[in-house]
Amino acid sequence: MTSATDWGRITLRNGLLGRWAAEKLGMTGAEADAYANALANDAFEPERSDVFSKIRKDFDAAGVSQSDEEIRRAMNECMIQAGNLKPRRRGDSLDSAAAVLARNLIKP
């Protein structure tokens, strides 16, 4: 079961990821904010919660050259950043997940 803290981090991650993707898509200002907010809110909609597929589709439609690996790396980095921005309880599931993600990002 996903805790309220985890949902908060996922929502924050999606918002951060949305800002990253919006920049790649050439969006600025209110348009970029709306895109990021839509991705953040999608965390609560089961049929729209696959942010990777949404970003992949948007990048493909706009001709943005980013590999799946680059998108997933950005997702991981945003999750770590979200974890650092949100207070966490020692030993919660995201604590462990953040450590695993950090190790995976550091691999050569």
C-alpha positions as CSV (number, residue, x, y, z in Angstrom):
1,M,0.0,0.0,0.0
2,T,1.3,3.4,-0.9
3,S,1.4,5.9,2.0
4,A,0.4,9.5,1.9
5,T,4.1,10.4,2.1
6,D,4.9,8.2,-0.9
7,W,2.0,9.8,-2.9
8,G,3.4,13.2,-2.0
9,R,6.8,12.2,-3.3
10,I,5.4,10.7,-6.4
11,T,3.4,13.8,-7.1
12,L,6.4,16.0,-6.5
13,R,8.5,13.7,-8.7
14,N,6.0,14.0,-11.5
15,G,5.9,17.8,-11.2
16,L,9.7,18.0,-11.3
17,L,9.8,15.5,-14.2
18,G,7.1,17.6,-16.0
19,R,9.3,20.7,-15.7
20,W,12.3,18.8,-17.2
21,A,10.1,17.4,-20.0
22,A,8.5,20.8,-20.7
23,E,11.9,22.3,-21.1
24,K,12.9,19.6,-23.6
25,L,9.7,20.2,-25.4
26,G,10.5,23.9,-25.7
27,M,7.7,25.0,-23.3
28,T,8.1,28.0,-21.1
29,G,6.0,30.0,-18.6
30,A,2.4,29.1,-18.1
31,E,2.5,26.4,-20.7
32,A,5.4,24.6,-18.9
33,D,3.7,25.0,-15.6
34,A,0.5,23.5,-17.0
35,Y,2.3,20.6,-18.4
36,A,4.2,19.9,-15.2
37,N,1.0,20.3,-13.1
38,A,-0.9,17.9,-15.4
39,L,1.8,15.2,-14.9
40,A,1.8,15.8,-11.2
41,N,-2.0,15.4,-11.0
42,D,-1.8,12.3,-13.2
43,A,-0.3,10.4,-10.3
44,F,-3.9,10.2,-8.9
45,E,-5.5,9.0,-12.1
46,P,-4.9,5.3,-12.6
47,E,-5.6,5.4,-16.4
48,R,-3.1,8.3,-16.7
49,S,-0.5,7.5,-14.1
50,D,2.1,6.1,-16.6
51,V,4.1,9.3,-16.9
52,F,7.0,7.6,-18.7
53,S,4.6,6.6,-21.6
54,K,3.1,10.1,-21.6
55,I,6.5,11.8,-21.9
56,R,7.7,9.2,-24.5
57,K,4.7,9.9,-26.6
58,D,5.0,13.7,-26.3
59,F,8.7,13.6,-27.1
60,D,8.1,11.4,-30.2
61,A,5.3,13.6,-31.4
62,A,7.5,16.7,-31.0
63,G,10.6,15.1,-32.5
64,V,12.5,15.4,-29.2
65,S,15.5,13.1,-29.2
66,Q,15.7,11.5,-25.8
67,S,16.2,7.8,-25.3
68,D,14.1,5.7,-22.9
69,E,17.1,5.4,-20.7
70,E,17.5,9.2,-20.5
71,I,13.8,9.6,-19.6
72,R,14.1,6.9,-16.9
73,R,17.3,8.5,-15.6
74,A,15.5,11.8,-15.3
75,M,12.6,10.0,-13.5
76,N,15.1,8.5,-11.0
77,E,16.8,11.8,-10.5
78,C,13.5,13.6,-9.9
79,M,12.4,10.9,-7.4
80,I,15.7,11.4,-5.5
81,Q,15.2,15.1,-5.6
82,A,11.6,14.7,-4.4
83,G,12.7,12.5,-1.6
84,N,15.2,15.1,-0.5
85,L,12.5,17.9,-0.6
86,K,9.9,15.9,1.3
87,P,10.4,15.0,4.9
88,R,10.8,11.3,5.5
89,R,10.5,8.9,8.3
90,R,13.6,6.9,9.0
91,G,13.3,3.5,7.5
92,D,10.4,4.1,5.2
93,S,10.2,2.4,1.9
94,L,11.3,5.4,-0.1
95,D,14.4,5.6,2.1
96,S,15.5,2.3,0.8
97,A,14.3,3.1,-2.8
98,A,16.3,6.3,-2.8
99,A,19.5,4.4,-1.9
100,V,18.9,1.9,-4.6
101,L,18.2,4.6,-7.2
102,A,21.3,6.5,-6.2
103,R,23.5,3.4,-6.6
104,N,22.0,2.7,-10.0
105,L,22.6,6.3,-11.2
106,I,26.3,6.1,-10.1
107,K,27.0,2.9,-11.9
108,P,29.5,3.4,-14.7
